[in-house]
Amino acid sequence: SALAWAPIFVVGMAIGRMDLRNRKLPARLAGTGLALLVPVKLFCVTVLPQLRMMVENWMVQAMAASGGEIDPYAVWPRNTQPVQWHMLFVEAPQGGSLFELLTGTGLSLIVLGCLLRLGQKKMDAVLKPFAAVGKASLTLYMAQFVLAWVLQLAGIDVTGLEIGSIPFGDILVACAVLAAGCLLARWKEAPMEWAVRRFEKVFLGHGRREG
C-alpha cells in the first residue's frame, strides 16, 4: 500500500502547487487523467486477472512446498503468515492496489479538469469547499478511524458496509466529506492541524535552544 500510494501523494502535492486559475490547466489535467486512465484500465481488464491467477498459483505451490503449516518456533519466514502478494494485483474498491489507485487518480484528474473548466467564471465558489477540506484533511483522515471505532463499539461491523453497492454511494461520501470540511473551516484551525503545528513549534523551538 505504501508503494501504491506514493504516486498519488506526488500528484496531490503537484496539484497543490499549480495555479488553478490558469485557463490551460483544466485541459491539461483532463488530458493527463485520460492518458492515465485508459491504458491502466485496459491493463486491468485484459492482463491483470491472468497475472493475479499466476501469482495465486505460485503462492499455493510455495505454501505446499513449505509444508503449509506455521511453526511459531521456526525461523523467519516460516513462523509468520505468508505475504498476500496477490493483493498487489487486485482492482477492487478498498483493495489498496496500485492499479486501483491509478485508475481512480486518472478519473479524478478528469473530473477535476472538468470542474475547473465549468467553473472558471466562478472559480472562488468552486474551490472554496475543496480548500476547506484541504485545510482539515488530517483531521478528516483521523475522524474516519474514530467513527469506525465508535461504530465497532456499538456493534456495527464497518468492514461489512458496502457503500459502493448503494446507489450514488461514492457521491454521498464525497458530499459528506465536503460538508464536514466546510464545517471544520469555520474553526480557526482544525484540531489535528492545530496539534501538529503546536508540536512542530515546541519541537523546533526546543531544537533551537539545544543548538
The 8 nearest C-alpha neighbors of each residue, nearest first, counted from 0:
[[1, 3, 2, 95, 4, 96, 97, 87],
 [2, 0, 4, 3, 5, 95, 97, 96],
 [3, 1, 5, 0, 4, 97, 6, 96],
 [4, 2, 97, 0, 1, 5, 96, 6],
 [3, 5, 7, 1, 2, 6, 0, 8],
 [4, 6, 2, 8, 7, 3, 1, 9],
 [7, 5, 9, 8, 4, 10, 3, 2],
 [8, 6, 4, 10, 9, 5, 11, 104],
 [7, 9, 11, 5, 10, 6, 12, 4],
 [8, 10, 6, 12, 7, 11, 13, 5],
 [11, 9, 13, 7, 8, 12, 14, 6],
 [10, 12, 8, 14, 9, 13, 15, 7],
 [11, 13, 15, 9, 14, 10, 8, 16],
 [12, 14, 10, 15, 16, 11, 9, 17],
 [15, 13, 17, 11, 16, 12, 10, 19],
 [14, 16, 12, 13, 17, 11, 18, 10],
 [17, 15, 14, 13, 12, 18, 19, 11],
 [18, 16, 14, 15, 19, 13, 24, 21],
 [17, 19, 20, 21, 16, 24, 14, 15],
 [18, 20, 21, 17, 24, 115, 22, 25],
 [21, 19, 18, 22, 119, 122, 24, 115],
 [20, 22, 24, 19, 23, 18, 25, 17],
 [21, 23, 24, 20, 25, 119, 116, 19],
 [24, 22, 21, 25, 26, 27, 20, 28],
 [23, 25, 27, 21, 26, 22, 28, 19],
 [26, 24, 112, 28, 27, 116, 115, 23],
 [27, 25, 29, 28, 24, 23, 30, 112],
 [28, 26, 24, 30, 25, 29, 31, 23],
 [27, 29, 31, 112, 25, 30, 26, 108],
 [28, 30, 109, 112, 32, 26, 31, 27],
 [31, 29, 27, 33, 32, 28, 26, 34],
 [32, 30, 34, 28, 33, 29, 27, 35],
 [31, 33, 105, 108, 29, 35, 109, 30],
 [32, 34, 36, 30, 35, 31, 37, 29],
 [35, 33, 31, 32, 36, 37, 30, 38],
 [36, 34, 32, 105, 33, 37, 31, 38],
 [35, 37, 105, 33, 102, 39, 34, 40],
 [36, 38, 40, 39, 35, 33, 34, 41],
 [39, 37, 41, 40, 36, 42, 35, 34],
 [40, 38, 42, 36, 41, 37, 43, 102],
 [39, 41, 43, 37, 42, 38, 36, 44],
 [42, 40, 38, 44, 43, 39, 45, 37],
 [41, 43, 39, 46, 45, 40, 44, 38],
 [44, 42, 47, 40, 41, 45, 46, 39],
 [45, 43, 41, 42, 46, 40, 47, 48],
 [44, 46, 42, 43, 41, 47, 48, 49],
 [47, 45, 42, 49, 48, 43, 44, 50],
 [46, 48, 43, 50, 49, 51, 42, 45],
 [49, 47, 51, 50, 46, 52, 45, 43],
 [50, 48, 52, 51, 47, 46, 53, 45],
 [51, 49, 47, 53, 52, 48, 46, 54],
 [50, 52, 54, 48, 88, 53, 49, 85],
 [51, 53, 55, 49, 50, 54, 56, 48],
 [54, 52, 50, 56, 51, 55, 57, 49],
 [53, 55, 57, 51, 52, 56, 85, 58],
 [54, 56, 52, 58, 57, 53, 85, 51],
 [57, 55, 59, 53, 58, 54, 52, 60],
 [56, 58, 54, 60, 55, 59, 61, 53],
 [59, 57, 61, 55, 56, 60, 62, 54],
 [58, 60, 56, 62, 61, 57, 63, 55],
 [59, 61, 63, 57, 62, 58, 64, 56],
 [62, 60, 58, 64, 63, 59, 57, 65],
 [63, 61, 67, 59, 65, 64, 60, 58],
 [64, 62, 60, 66, 67, 65, 61, 59],
 [63, 65, 61, 62, 66, 60, 67, 59],
 [66, 64, 62, 63, 67, 61, 68, 77],
 [65, 67, 63, 64, 68, 62, 69, 61],
 [66, 68, 62, 63, 65, 69, 64, 61],
 [69, 67, 66, 70, 65, 77, 62, 78],
 [68, 70, 78, 77, 71, 79, 67, 80],
 [69, 71, 78, 73, 72, 77, 68, 79],
 [72, 70, 78, 73, 69, 79, 77, 74],
 [73, 71, 70, 78, 74, 77, 69, 75],
 [74, 72, 78, 70, 71, 77, 75, 76],
 [73, 75, 77, 78, 76, 72, 71, 70],
 [76, 74, 77, 78, 73, 79, 72, 71],
 [75, 77, 78, 79, 74, 81, 73, 80],
 [78, 76, 75, 79, 73, 74, 69, 70],
 [77, 79, 71, 70, 73, 69, 76, 75],
 [80, 78, 77, 76, 81, 69, 75, 71],
 [79, 81, 82, 69, 78, 77, 76, 83],
 [82, 80, 83, 79, 76, 62, 77, 58],
 [81, 83, 84, 80, 85, 79, 58, 86],
 [82, 84, 85, 86, 81, 87, 58, 80],
 [85, 83, 86, 82, 87, 54, 88, 55],
 [84, 86, 87, 83, 88, 51, 54, 55],
 [87, 85, 88, 89, 84, 83, 96, 94],
 [88, 86, 96, 85, 84, 89, 97, 95],
 [89, 87, 86, 51, 85, 47, 96, 90],
 [90, 88, 86, 87, 96, 91, 94, 85],
 [89, 91, 99, 98, 94, 96, 88, 43],
 [90, 92, 94, 89, 93, 99, 95, 96],
 [93, 91, 94, 90, 99, 163, 95, 89],
 [94, 92, 95, 91, 96, 99, 90, 100],
 [93, 95, 91, 92, 96, 89, 90, 99],
 [94, 96, 93, 0, 97, 99, 100, 3],
 [97, 95, 87, 99, 98, 94, 89, 3],
 [96, 98, 3, 100, 99, 101, 95, 87],
 [99, 97, 101, 100, 96, 102, 90, 39],
 [98, 100, 90, 102, 96, 97, 101, 103],
 [99, 101, 103, 97, 102, 98, 104, 96],
 [100, 102, 104, 98, 103, 99, 97, 105],
 [103, 101, 99, 36, 105, 100, 104, 98],
 [102, 104, 100, 106, 101, 105, 107, 99],
 [105, 103, 107, 101, 106, 102, 100, 108],
 [106, 104, 32, 36, 35, 108, 102, 107],
 [105, 107, 109, 103, 104, 108, 32, 110],
 [108, 106, 104, 110, 109, 105, 103, 111],
 [109, 107, 32, 111, 105, 110, 106, 28],
 [108, 110, 29, 32, 112, 106, 107, 111],
 [109, 111, 107, 113, 112, 108, 114, 106],
 [112, 110, 108, 114, 109, 113, 107, 115],
 [111, 113, 25, 29, 109, 28, 115, 110],
 [114, 112, 116, 110, 111, 115, 117, 109],
 [115, 113, 111, 117, 116, 112, 118, 110],
 [114, 116, 118, 112, 113, 117, 25, 119],
 [117, 115, 113, 114, 25, 118, 119, 112],
 [118, 116, 114, 115, 119, 113, 120, 121],
 [117, 119, 121, 115, 122, 120, 116, 114],
 [120, 118, 122, 121, 116, 115, 117, 20],
 [119, 121, 118, 122, 117, 123, 116, 115],
 [122, 120, 118, 119, 124, 123, 125, 117],
 [121, 123, 119, 125, 118, 124, 120, 126],
 [122, 124, 126, 125, 121, 127, 120, 118],
 [123, 125, 127, 122, 121, 126, 128, 118],
 [126, 124, 122, 123, 127, 118, 121, 128],
 [125, 127, 123, 129, 124, 128, 130, 122],
 [126, 128, 130, 124, 129, 125, 123, 131],
 [129, 127, 131, 130, 126, 181, 177, 132],
 [130, 128, 132, 131, 126, 127, 133, 177],
 [129, 131, 133, 127, 132, 128, 126, 134],
 [132, 130, 128, 180, 134, 129, 184, 181],
 [133, 131, 180, 129, 135, 130, 134, 136],
 [132, 134, 130, 136, 131, 135, 129, 180],
 [133, 135, 131, 132, 136, 130, 184, 189],
 [136, 134, 132, 138, 133, 189, 137, 139],
 [135, 137, 133, 139, 138, 132, 134, 140],
 [138, 136, 140, 139, 135, 191, 141, 192],
 [139, 137, 191, 141, 135, 140, 136, 142],
 [140, 138, 142, 136, 137, 141, 135, 143],
 [139, 141, 137, 138, 142, 143, 136, 144],
 [140, 142, 138, 139, 143, 144, 137, 145],
 [143, 141, 139, 145, 144, 140, 138, 146],
 [142, 144, 146, 145, 141, 140, 147, 139],
 [145, 143, 147, 146, 142, 141, 148, 140],
 [144, 146, 142, 148, 147, 143, 149, 141],
 [145, 147, 143, 149, 144, 148, 142, 150],
 [146, 148, 144, 150, 145, 149, 151, 143],
 [149, 147, 151, 145, 146, 150, 144, 152],
 [150, 148, 152, 146, 151, 147, 145, 153],
 [151, 149, 153, 147, 155, 152, 148, 146],
 [150, 152, 148, 155, 154, 153, 149, 156],
 [151, 153, 149, 154, 150, 148, 155, 147],
 [154, 152, 150, 151, 155, 149, 148, 156],
 [153, 155, 151, 152, 156, 150, 149, 157],
 [156, 154, 151, 150, 153, 157, 152, 159],
 [155, 157, 158, 159, 151, 154, 150, 160],
 [158, 156, 160, 159, 155, 147, 151, 150],
 [159, 157, 156, 160, 161, 155, 147, 151],
 [158, 160, 157, 156, 161, 155, 162, 151],
 [161, 159, 157, 158, 162, 156, 163, 155],
 [162, 160, 163, 164, 159, 165, 158, 157],
 [163, 161, 168, 164, 165, 160, 169, 172],
 [162, 164, 161, 165, 168, 169, 166, 92],
 [163, 165, 162, 161, 166, 168, 167, 160],
 [164, 166, 168, 162, 163, 167, 161, 169],
 [167, 165, 168, 164, 163, 169, 162, 170],
 [168, 166, 170, 169, 165, 171, 163, 164],
 [169, 167, 165, 171, 166, 162, 170, 163],
 [170, 168, 172, 171, 167, 173, 163, 162],
 [169, 171, 173, 167, 172, 168, 174, 175],
 [170, 172, 168, 174, 169, 173, 175, 167],
 [171, 173, 175, 169, 170, 174, 176, 168],
 [174, 172, 170, 176, 175, 171, 177, 169],
 [175, 173, 177, 171, 172, 176, 178, 170],
 [174, 176, 172, 178, 173, 177, 179, 171],
 [177, 175, 179, 173, 178, 174, 180, 172],
 [178, 176, 180, 174, 179, 175, 128, 181],
 [177, 179, 175, 181, 180, 176, 174, 182],
 [180, 178, 176, 182, 181, 177, 175, 183],
 [179, 181, 132, 177, 183, 131, 182, 178],
 [180, 182, 184, 178, 131, 179, 183, 128],
 [183, 181, 179, 184, 180, 185, 178, 186],
 [182, 184, 180, 185, 181, 186, 189, 179],
 [185, 183, 181, 186, 131, 182, 180, 187],
 [184, 186, 183, 182, 187, 181, 188, 189],
 [187, 185, 184, 188, 183, 189, 182, 190],
 [186, 188, 185, 189, 184, 183, 193, 190],
 [189, 187, 186, 193, 190, 192, 184, 135],
 [188, 190, 192, 135, 191, 193, 183, 186],
 [191, 189, 193, 192, 194, 188, 138, 135],
 [192, 190, 138, 194, 193, 189, 195, 137],
 [191, 193, 195, 189, 194, 190, 196, 137],
 [194, 192, 190, 196, 191, 195, 188, 197],
 [193, 195, 191, 197, 192, 196, 198, 190],
 [196, 194, 198, 192, 197, 193, 191, 199],
 [197, 195, 199, 193, 198, 194, 200, 192],
 [196, 198, 194, 200, 195, 199, 193, 201],
 [197, 199, 195, 201, 196, 200, 202, 194],
 [200, 198, 202, 196, 197, 201, 203, 195],
 [199, 201, 197, 203, 198, 202, 204, 196],
 [200, 202, 204, 198, 199, 203, 205, 197],
 [203, 201, 199, 205, 204, 200, 198, 206],
 [204, 202, 206, 200, 205, 201, 199, 207],
 [203, 205, 201, 207, 206, 202, 200, 208],
 [204, 206, 202, 208, 203, 207, 201, 209],
 [207, 205, 203, 209, 204, 208, 210, 202],
 [206, 208, 210, 204, 209, 205, 203, 202],
 [207, 209, 205, 210, 206, 204, 203, 202],
 [208, 210, 206, 207, 205, 204, 203, 202],
 [209, 207, 208, 206, 205, 204, 203, 202]]
